[in-house]
Amino acid sequence: MEERETIVALATPPGVSALAVIRISGKQAKQIVKKSIKEKEKFEKEKERILGIYGIIDEKGEEIDKVTTIKYLAPKSYTGEEMVEIICHGGIFTINRIVEEIIKNGARCAEKGEFTKRAFLNKKIDIIEAEAINCLINSRNEKESRNALKKINGEHKKVIEKWKNEIIKIIAEVETEIEFGEEIEIENEKEQLKNLEEIEREIDKEIKKRERNQRIEDGIEIIIAGPVNAGKSTLFNKILGFERSITSKHEGTTRDTVSENVIFYGKQIKITDTAGIRKTNNEIEIEGIKRTKKEIEKGNIVIWVTSADEKMSDEERRELININRKIVVINKSDKEIKEKEKEADIGKIQNEYVKISLKEEKSEDVVIKKIKEEIEKILEQYEFTDVVQTKRQDLIIREIKSEIGKVKKHWETKEIASISLNKIIEYFEECLGKIDKEEIYNKVFETFCIGK
């Protein structure tokens, strides 16, 4: 195992909390931590993987905090190196003082993803497991989390190895034909091509699943849209629980998009308030309406807010017909003037809508319930990908698909087809991390947080 510098970092999110975990990894981890331990002899004798309670002291011998530590001996640790984890109280001042002492004693600050990178370099995990760990950390819903965990447990490798073994069989047959084509007759050539096309179909399914899932993985976007002065900004503020958008009785108050990211029933959601749609000659308002239409196009869910006391305009009707996943909210139901007419207009476009008056307390609750229902419908469409979960994997799998296309194109010229078949094997090996491409792997681990 290559000897590397001992590194240290906070392994839990920064900020005030009851507890925090500081991770130290490297050949000198135990000796470096020992210098900051008050009860040095006790720490030295403590067995691995056993919690011990100690005082952490500075260079003057003054106690910084009372902590617990766990020692891990190589190779039986996350990184495959000697490792110590210090569990201290979660005040940022205390954390910083402990980390500073560890650095003074010989460690250096870990880079992003360096602990996991060392686990990879020490063959504790492969590159796809490393990527899956990062996906698990950053998962924003239950399905993403479960998918990442499956890959950590090695489910992905079974699929890749199956594809790779099928290609190896095809290569063996193709190269036999190249070598002895005139002397022996290859009987199962059609079967080879059939197997190749089956792999191509499976890869194509993976790519399409990835494309569909991407919109969910990037976070669900909810767009609040509709005609001017319908109560969009009021609903936006009520859903958020604070005054984020300016509201006014005057039409066209919102001229630009206003967004907030929130955790909504355990899901990461981006909610955007938009400019009201209407005919106007005002240049600023026209630009705002253009931006509204762009947001509608990329939104997962559109909440269309309209007024009970206003007739439906042609502009509103056209927009509403073109929106797929929408929740229609008829606001100002306390006003009876044109309410029935508005309901009739909406009913011609879709059967479901909700009627509220945002003047009433908790009027937004019925809308929030509908949002939850729509989110659940979206998440039901999420399909587990067997292989592709990151951009790196996506690029590799697309290269494989491209090479399969070349094999099919040059199938009758086996020498050329063989070149692409062997490239496919190289791509599979790269996907599994068996081909060392340091620059690519550095980029993978740079996406991790410090401490992981």
N, C-alpha and C positions, 0 to 999 in steps of 0.2 A: 504493500500500500504506500503510495507516494506521501511523504511527509509535507504537511502544509501548515501555515500559520494558524495559531489558535484564534478563533473569532468569537465575538459576543454581540448579542442584540436582544432587544425586548421582543418576546415571541407572542405577546398578547397586544390587543389594540391600545394605543397610547391614550392617556386621559385618566381622570380620577376614577378609581374603582376599588373594591374591597381588596382584591389581590392582583398581582401581576407576575408573569413568568419571564425570567431572564435566562436565555440559553447560551451556553458556552461550549464550543466544540473544537477539538484539536488535541494533538499529542500531550500538550502541557495543560489541558483544561483543569485537571484535578489539582495540580501544583499551583497554578495561578489563583484558583479560588481559595485554596488553603491559606494563602498569604493574607486574605481578607477575613478569615474565619477566626473568631476569638478562641474557640475550643479546638485547636489544631489537632491535638492527639486523638480526640474523639472522632473528628472528621476523617482523619487518616485511617482509623480502624473500622469505620462504618462500612458495612457490606454494600455491594451494588444493589440498586433498585429498592433501597430501604429509605424511608423518610427520616431525616434527622433534623433536630431543632438546634439552631446556632445563632450566635450574635455576629452580625457583619460589622467589621470595624474599618476605620480609615487608617491612613499611614501613621497617625498620631496615637492610635489605639482607642479612639473614641467610637462608641457604638453608633452605627447608622440606623440599624433596624434589627429586629428579631425575625429570622427567616427559617424556612425549611428548605432542605436541599435533597436532591436525588442524584446519585452517581451512576453513570452507565459506562461499562468497560467495552472497548473495541473487541470484536466487531458487533456486539449486541446492543447497538444504539440506532437511533433514527438515521444518523449520518454515516454509521459504520466506523466512527472514530470514538476515542474517549470523549465523554460528554458529561456536563453537569447542568442541571436546571435548578435555578434559585427561585423559590416562590416567596415573594416579599409583599408588603403592603403596597396598595396601588396608587399612592400619591406620586405625582410626576417628579417632585423634588427628590423623594427617596429613591425612585427608580434611577434617575440621572446620577445621583451620588454613587450608587452601587456600580452602575456601568462604568463610571469614571474610574473607580478604584480597580475594577477588573482590567481596564485598559492600562492604567498605571503599572499594574503588576505583570504586563506582558502580552495581553490580547490586543486585537484590533477590532474595529467595528465591522460587522458582517455587511456584505453587499446584498442587494436584492436577490432573494432566492438562493443564497449561497449555501445554506444548510441543506436544502433539497438537491442542489447541484452536487454537493459532496456525496449525498446518498446515491445519486446517479453514478458519479465517477467511481464510487466504491462498490458498485454493482448491487446495491441494496434494492434498487428499483430500476425499471427501464424508463425510457424517455416518455412513453405514453402514460405510464403510471404517474410520472412527475407532472405531466400536463393535467392529468385527471385530478391530482391533489390540488392544483391551482384552481381548476374548475369547481371543485368541491368547496374550497374556501370562498370563491366568488359566486356560488350558486344563489339565485334569487327566488327559487321556488322549489317545491318538494321534488318535482320530476327531474329538474336539473341535478339536484343533489343525488337522487337515486341513480341517475345515469352515470354521474361521475364516480360514484362508489362502485358500480359494476365494473368500470374500467380499472379502478384501483385494484380490484380483486382479480383482474386478469382476463375478464370476459372478451375484451377486444382482441387479445392475441390469438384466441382460437379461430376467429374469423380470418384474420390476416394470414395465419399459418395455413389455414385450409386453402385460401386463394393461392398462396405461394406454392404449396405442394402440387396443386393442379397445374400451375404454370411450369414447374420443374418436370412433371410428367410429359407435358407437351414439348418442352425443349428436348427431352431425351428422344422422343419419337422423331422430331424435326431433324435433329442432328444425326440420328441414325439414317434417315432418308438422304441427308446431304452426303454422308460418308459412303453408304452402300446402296444408294437409290437404284442403280442399274442392276445390282445383284439380287436384291430382295424386294418383295412387294409389300408396301405398308398398307395393311387392311383397314385400320381404324382412323384414317385421315379425316373422314367426316365427323367422327366422334370427337376428335381433337378440336375441330373448329366449333362444334356444338358446345363443348365445355368452355372454350374461350368466350363465346358469346354469352354463356350463362354468367360467367364472372363479370363481363361487361354490364349485363343487366343489373346484377347485384350492386355493382359500384355506382351505376347510374341512379339506383334507388337511394343509395347513401347520400349522393350529392343533392338529390331533390329533397330528401328529408332535412338535410342541413340547411338548405335554402329556406324551407318553410319554418324551421325552428329558429332561424336567426332572428326573425322579428320578435319572437317571444324572449329569446335569450338576451337581446339588447334592452329588454325592459318594455312593458306594455305601455303604450301611449294613448291617453284619453284626450280627445279634443272637444272643447265646449264651443259650439258654433251656433249660428242662427241669425235672424234679422236684428237690426239695431233696437236698443231699448227694450229687450225682451227679458232681461234679468240674468244674462250669462255671467257677468262679473259677480253678481250677488250670489249666484249658485256656486261659482268657483270659490269665493271666500268662505261660504258656509261649509263646503266639502272639506276645505283645508282647516277650518276652525279659527282662522284669523283674517284680518283685512289685508289681502295681498294686492288685489286690483282696486283701482279707483272706481267708485260707483256714483252715478248722478242721474237725475231725472231727465237730463238733456241727452238727445240721441247722439250716437257716435263718439262716446267718451273714450272707449278703447280703440286706439289707432294702430297698435302693434300687438304681437303675441306676448303673453306673459306666462311663464312656466314655473312649476315647482315639482320637485321629486319627493315622493312620499312613500312610506310603507303602508300598504293598504291590504288588510286581511293577510298579512305575511308576505305580500308580493310587492316588488319594487315597481312603482307606477310613476309615470311622468304625466302630470295634468297641465293642459295648456288652455288658457283663456284667449279668445281671438276677437278681432274686429268684426262688428256686425255687418251683414251683407245687405246692401241696398243699392239703388241707382244713385250716383252722386257725381258731381263735377269737381269735388275737392281732391287735389292731387295726392295729398297725404293719405286721405281716406281710401282712395283708389289703390294705393300701394298696400295699405293695411288689408284690404279685401283680397288682393292677390296673395298675400302671405297666408291669409286664412285658408284659401283654397289649396295652397301647397300643404298646409298642416293637415287638412282633411284627407288629402290623398295618402299621407304616410301614417295616419292614425290607425290604431287597432280598433278603437271604439270612438264613435262620434256621439256626443250628447247634443241633440239639436233642441235648443230652447226657443220657443215661440210664444207669442202673447195671445191670450184668450180674447182680448179686446181689439185685435187687429186682423184685417182680412189677409189671406195668404197672397203674396205677390207672385208674379210669374218667375222672378229670380229665385224666390224661396222654393217654389214648387220644383223648378229644374234641379236645384242643388239637392233637395231632399230625395228626389227620385234616383239620383246618381250615387247616393251614399249606401254602401252595403250594410255593414254592422253599425246600427244606430239605436239610440234610446231617444225617443221623442218625448219632450217635456212641454206640456202646455202650462205656462206660468200665468199668474194673475187670474186664477180661477175664481177669485172673489169678485171679479168684474164680469157681469152677465151680458154685456152689450152684444158681442159677436161670438160668444163662446160656442154655441151650437154649430154655427157656420164653420168655425175653425176645426171643430171635431169632425165635421163631415168632410172637409178638405183633407185632413190628415188620414181619415178612414179610407179614402180612395187610394192612398199610397201604401199604408200598412195598417194592420188591425190593432197592434199593440201600441199604447202610449200611456203616459201618466199625467194626471192633472194635479197641480199644486198651486199654492200661493206662497211665495217666498217671504211674504210678510209674517207668516205664521211660524211659531217656534217649532223646531225639528222638522220643518217641511222638507228638508233635504234628505231625510231618512229613507223615504220611498225611492229616491233616485239612487242613493248609495246601495240599497238592496238590489236594484236592477243592475248597477255596475258590477256588483259581486257575481251575479248570475251570468253576465256576459263574459267576465274574466274566466269563470269556471268553464264556460263553453270553449273559449280560446285555448285554455290549458289542456282540455280534452283532445285537442287536435295535435298536441305535442307528441311526436313519435321518438322513441329511443333510436339513436343512431348506433350501429354496431361498431363503427370504427371512428368516424369523423366527428370530432368535438372541438377542434381548434383550427385556426387559420393554417398552421403548418401542415396538419394532417389533410386539410381540404386541398391545399396546393399539390401535395404529393399524390393524392388519390386522383386528382384531375390529370396529372401527368401520366399516371398509369392508364387512365381511360384513353388518353391521346395515343399512347404507344400501342394499345390494343387495336385502335383504329388503323395504325400503320401495319400491324401484323396482318390484319384482315385484307388490307389493300394489296400487300405483297405476298399473300399466302402462297401463290404459285411459284414465287421465287424464294425458296426456303432460306437461302443464305442471307437475304435482306430481312426476312421475317425473324430469323434467329437473333439478329442484332437487337431488334426491339424487344423480343422475349427476354433476352438477358438484361436489358435495361429495366424491364418490369421487375425482375428479381431484385435488382439494385434498389429500386424505389421502395419495395416492400421492406428490404433490410434497413433502409434509411428511416422508414416509418417506425420501425421497431427500435431504432437507435443503435443498430449493429454496425452501421457505417459512421465513422467518426467525422462529424462536420462541426468543428468547434465554434465557428462563427454563428451557425444556425442555433446551436445549443445555448450559446451565450444570450442570444435574443430571446429564447424560450424562458430562461431563468430571470431575465430582466423584467418580465411581466409579473413576477412574484412580489409579495411584500417583503420588507426587511424583517428578519426574524423567522422566515420560512424558507 
